[in-house]
């Protein structure tokens, strides 16, 4: 159980950039969480990060011993996507809580297996949708649900970055490519902003001439919702970094840029235009990883079920699978209707200050 200071003890599984540059520093901003272990296949990372944070390190093959050690209450899982089930399922079966990076897994089957493990043991499972705790995002969701822009009819988003062709994501096919890496952000955003699930998915992909990867680097997706509402987004690994979203309703619109990122200088503020009047709504830069960790630890300590659970993660993965089928077939893919979820609550917003990030230990292990 949590330590004497009522802090949940985490092991970080996967020592890539997202762990080092965001999660591990962010934990220090919370008042209810602490890192006690690291699991990595890289001995240099194991040595340097263990010394930096004063924690124990384990090799991947030692993961079962860590689960039985009594040294941890939870794991933060940030391995490459295809390894999520490999570590999440045994951790949950052992009664260890799991904070799992998105996408939840690389198949609906794996998502359901992970969720079933949590249900068997009673351990808590949360998918790391950090924007569910970011103040500007939470405010937009609740203003739209309150009817501030009328009936939301159209969602558009762009999310691009330039990725080094040598990066493992560029050589590992669709489930490590831009759709599964960046697509969960606009998919999850529109699902929560519309408070609904898509019924049909179409997709078009291109590969930029000279781009040396084995998966399309730029993809545009169209999703149709009930009552003929529409969402369109584009993700890319081959364009300068940019991110923005726009939601247009019958009375007005919200526009945010940046809209999906985090870190120094990145605050999710937005512009509202309602009945012809435009206003700016600014929010401070917060540590999004600290916020989601503090929330998850609160759920563990208070025995509450986290909001972005396995069902939330599966709903995005089923859309990712539909996009893959649409790209392969060239045909629209239908999705079954689903019941509504309770959704993001106003109380989930967290405003913890941004942590200082130590120098990245960059060795042989792939970034997550």
Number of C-alpha atoms within 10 A of each C-alpha: 15 19 14 7 10 14 21 27 21 27 26 23 26 25 28 23 17 16 23 23 19 21 23 26 21 27 22 15 21 21 15 21 26 26 24 21 24 29 24 23 18 19 15 15 24 21 14 13 21 17 12 9 15 12 16 18 25 20 15 16 11 12 18 13 10 21 21 13 9 11 17 22 23 30 28 25 27 25 25 21 21 16 13 23 22 13 20 30 20 17 26 26 19 18 19 25 27 27 24 26 22 24 28 30 27 24 18 19 13 20 24 18 15 27 21 16 21 26 14 12 15 15 21 26 29 27 25 24 24 22 26 26 27 27 24 22 23 22 19 23 21 17 14 22 17 11 13 20 22 17 17 22 18 20 25 18 24 22 25 20 16 13 18 14 15 10 12 18 25 22 15 14 14 20 21 21 25 27 27 24 19 22 27 21 23 25 24 19 21 27 18 22 21 23 17 16 25 24 17 21 24 21 24 17 20 12 17 15 6 6 15 14 21 15 21 22 25 20 21 19 20 19 24 19 20 13 7 9 16 19 23 21 22 23 28 29 28 19 15 12 13 17 19 19 22 21 23 21 20 15 15 19 24 24 21 22 19 17 26 22 19 20 17 13 11 17 25 25 21 23 16 22 17 18 11 9 8 13 11 12 15 13 17 17 21 24 30 30 31 29 27 28 27 24 22 29 30 19 16 22 15 9 11 12 15 18 22 19 19 22 18 18 26 24 19 24 26 17 26 24 18 20 29 20 17 21 19 12 11 14 14 17 20 16 16 8 13 11 7 9 14 9 16 21 14 14 10 18 22 23 17 19 16 22 22 15 15 12 8 13 17 15 13 12 19 17 19 20
